[in-house]
Amino acid sequence: MEIIFKRKDPAVLWEDLLAKSIKRSDELPNMEGFNSPDIDQVVKIYPMLINPYYFNLIRSDNRLMKQAIPDIREIESHKGYIDPLDEENLSPVPGLTHKYPDRVLFLISGRCAMYCRFCNRKRKVGHPSMVTEESIKEGLRYIEKTKTIRDVLLSGGDPLLLSDERLDSILSKVKAIDHVEIIRIGSRVPCTLPQRITPELLNIFKKHHPLYINTHFNHPAEITPESSMACKMIADAGIPLGCQTVLLKGINDDIVTISELMRRLLAIRVKPYYLFQADLVKGTSHFWTPLTKGIEIMAGLQGNISGIGVPRFVIDLPYGGGKIPVLPEYVKAIKGDQIILRNYQGIEFRYPVIS
């Protein structure tokens, strides 16, 4: 398939780009390291979708390619869990997860602009049954009757692939619920399809403050003029932007890559929020990193980049255990009236125990 989108083209309608997405191996040009029969086997179970904008990025960087193009290990490996975060058992109604007392995860879209091969919902993303009109109605009814909910995270799939009108309708209905204080949107669109961020969409966002967006960049090569502009437009609309990065073997599991990513995120007004240990999703073990690698990277960030650029390194525990932060060990010992501390350079200091 010929990829007609070029980085220097004038504004291109995001719907047109999405319509030209690659979904089958015969639409891929010949690329070293990928086998069409293998891809075909995988997409029967886990769909592939790569829009032309993101495809142009992966052609120039093999690390981005691994995020987008299916790997036979996705169906050969039996390590991990189909539903690693136990979302289905924590769903009082279909498509809504209520894990924490005061907030819910509400799925309102079943598709993305690019299907990430490490996705923790790969069991359902891209399948029409993931989100339905009825599941959205049930979710809204549950939020309305559950008075403890103050924070609603809209997710999917990617909520920003809904039409402007549909997204505005859902945002309006959630905001109209008295006990809901804030709305968050989880979206990779600013990274994978920045053309979706339009003035019309931003005018909708402005109607629903306080609104927050957590986006998802994994590699500095994803920060392009287009994605930078998309984030600028969102920030200029008064919407705080955070980034949830996933630590992925062979893609970003080194201090140089993560440091550059965090600095470049700050430059486009995106606050590094989480650095996630990759979820234990079945078929994704080739992306998993040792926990010690994440701790090592966090130790390398501390003191070497601005504190505002240091994310929290977290694990989202299996079986619905929730997120926990993981930190390098800075408190070495407590001896009498002294605490032995290690700074970012590895130098030990003594600090008094204060009673």
N, C-alpha and C positions, 0 to 999 in steps of 0.2 A: 504494500500500500504506500502510495506517495504521501508524505507528510507535507501539507501545503503551508502550515503556519511557520512563519519566520519571525525571529525575535525582534526584528526592526520594523515589522509591519505596523501600520496604524492600528487604532483600537479595533479589536475583533470581538464580536458578540460571543459571550461565554457559552451560550446555547449552541452556537455553531461549532465551537471547539469541542464541546462535550459530545456532540453528535458524530464527530469524526474520530472518536476514541477507538483505540485498538482493543479488540476483545478476543481475537483468535490468533493462533500462531502463524497462519498464512498471511496475516496482515503485518507481520513483523519482517523487516529486512533481515538479511543474513547477518548474524552477530556471533562473534566468537564466544564460545563457552556456554551457549544455550542450544538445546536440542528440541526441535519442534514436536516430535512424538511425545517427549516428556511433558512439554507444556500442555499439549492437548489432553493428556491424562489428568493433569492437575486441574485444569479449568472445568472439567466435568464435575468436580466437587467444589473447588474454590474458584469463583470467577476471576477473570483478569479484566481490568479496565485501565487504560493509560491514555490520557488525553494528549493531543499533539504538543501543547505547551510543555508538559512535563516530559514527554518523550524526547523532545529536543535537548533537555537537560541530561537525561540518562545516556544519550548517545556519546556524550563527551566525558562521562565519569562513571566508571564501572561500579563504584560504591553506591551511586544512586540507582543504578540498574538493578542491583540486588533487592532493593526495596519494592520494585515494581513488577519484575518479570518472574513468573512462577518457576519454582525449583522442584524437581522430582522428590526431594526430601520431604516436601510438605505432605506427601501421601505415603512415603515409605517409613518415616520415623513414627514410632508409637509413644515416644516420650511426651509427657505433659498431659494437659486436660482439654477436653472439648470446650468446657465453660470454666476457665481457670478461676474466675472471681465469683463463681457460684451465683451469677446474676439471675438465672432462671428461678432458683429456689428463693431468691430475695425479691421476687416480683409479685406483689399482691394482685396486680393486673398485668396482662401482657404488655411488654414494651416499657414498663416502668419499674426501676429498681429502687427499693427503699432500704438502704444499708445503714445509713446514719440517721439519728433521730430527727434532725431538723432539715434534712435536704434529700432530694430525690434526683435520680438520673432518668430523664424522660426522652425516649427515642421517638423522633418525629420524621426521620428520613431513613430509607433503607439503602441509599446509594451514596457513593463518594466520587470525587473527581479523579481519583486514582486509588486502586485497591492495594493497600499496603500488605505485603506478604506476611508481616509479623502481627497483624491486627488481632486484638484479643476477642473480637467478635467475628472472626472470619467464618465461623460456623453459620452465620446468617446474613452478613453484608452482601448485597447484590442479589438477594433472593426476594421476590415480590411479597412474600408472606411476612417479612421482617416487621414492616410497619403498614398498618391499614387504617382506613378512615375510622373503623370501630375502635382500634387500639388507641388512637389519639383521643377519641371521645371518652373512653374508659379512663385513660390517664388523667384527663382534665377533671373528670368527676372524682377520682381518687384524691387528687391534690386539693380540690375544693372542700371535701369532707374531712380531710386530715389536718386538723388545726395546728399541729406541731410543725408543719412544713413551712419554712420561711425562705428557702433557697432552692430554686429549680434550675438544674443544669440540662439544657436542651442538647441532645446528642443524636447519634445515629450509628452508621451512615453519617452523612454531613448535612446538618440543618440548612446550610446556605445553598444547597442545591434545590431547595424548594423555590417556587416562584415567589416574587416579591409579595404578591397578594396573599398567598397561602401562609408565608412566614409572618406577615403582618397580622393575619387573623389569629394565628396561634399565640403570638406574643401578646396581642390584645386580651385574649381570653385568660392567659396566665396572669397578666398584670392586674386584671380585674378582680382576682381573688384576694380578699382583704389581707389574709395572713401571710401572703407571699411578699417578702421584702426586696429580694433581688433576683434577677434572672441572669444566668450565664449561658453562653453558647460555646460548645466545643466544636472547632472547625479547623480542618487542614486546608481549606480553600485559599487563604492568603498565601500559602506556600505552593499548592499544587495547581491552582487555577485562579490566579490573582485577578484575571479579567472579570471575575464575578463581582468584585467589589466596585460597585457603580454609585454615582451620586443618588440615584433613585433608592438603592438599598440603604445607603447611609441616612437618607431622610426618614426611612422607616425606623432605623435604629434610634434616631434622635427622639422618637416619640415614646420610647420605652425605657428611659433611664429610671433607676440605676441598672445599667446593662454592662456586662463584662464579657470579653471574648478571650478564651484560651485557645491559642493556635498551636501548631506542631511543626517545628523545623528540626531536622536531625543532622544536617550537614551544612557547612558554610556555602557550598555550591548551590544550595537552594535559595540563598539570598541573592536575588537578581534585581535589576532595575524594576521589573514588573512587580515582584513580591514586595520590594521596598516601598514602591508607590502605594500598593494596596494597604500596607500597614500604616503608612503616613496618613492616608485618607481616613482610616478607622480611628487613629489617634486624634486627628484633627476634628473628628465628630464627637470628641469627648468620651470615647470608650476606652477604658484601660485594657491593655493587651498583655497577656502572659503567654509564655511558651512552655509546653510540656514535651520535652525531648526524651526519646527512648534510647538507651544505651544498646548498641547493636554490634555484634562481632563482625569485624571486617569492614565496618562502615564508619563508625565514629568512636571506637573504643580505645582512644589514646588521648593524652592530655593536650597535644598540639591542636588536634581537630576540635575538641570540646572547648578549649580556651578561645580559639578563633570564632567559633560559633557564638559563644556567649558575648564576646565583645561586639560582634557584628549585629547581634540581636539588639543590644543596647543602642547601637547607632541608628537603628530603624524604629526605636521607641517601643521595643517589646521587652518586657521584663522576664528574664529567665525565672521560671516558677518551679518546675519539677525536672529533675533528671531521673527517669524511671529505670529501674532494673527491668529488663524485658519480662513480660508476663509469661508464665509457663503454659503457653498455648500449644496444643497438640499440633505437630507438623512444623514447629518453628525453632526446634532446638539448635539448628545451625546458626541462629542469631544470638543464642544465649552467651552471656559472659560470666566469669566467676565474680562473686560478690566482692572479692578483694580488689578486682579491677576498678569497680566504681568507687570504692573507698580510696584507692590510690589516686584516681582522677580528682576526687573532691579535695584531697590533701594538696594536690598540685595546684588547684584553683585558689585555695585559701591564701590570701596575702599576695598573690601574684596578679589578680585582677580585682577591679573594684568590687566591694562587697555587694553592691546592688546587682552585680552580674553573676553572683554565686547562687545557683539553684539549690533546692533541697533534694538530696539523693534519697529516693524512697523506693520501697517495695510495696506493691499492692498484693497482700497476702492471699494465697489460695484459700478456698472454702469460705470466701466472704469475710476474711479476717480484717479487711480494711488496710489503709495505707499506714506505714510506719517509716519514720526517717531513720537513715543509717548514717552515722557520722564517723570520721576518723577519731582515733583515740588521742585526745589532748590532755586529759587528766591522767597522769601516770601513777600517782600514789598519793595517799594522805598519811603523813608521818607526824604524829604529835600535833603541834600547832602550825604545821606547814603543809601546804598542798603543792605537790610537784607537778608543774605544767610544762607542756612542750608547745613551742610556737610553730609557725608555718615553716621556719628554717630548720626545725629539728632541735633547736636549742632549749635546754631545760631551765625553768625559772621556779623560784620558790615564792609562794603567795601565802599570806597569813590566813589561818582558819579564823573566821569571824563568828563569835558567839553572840 
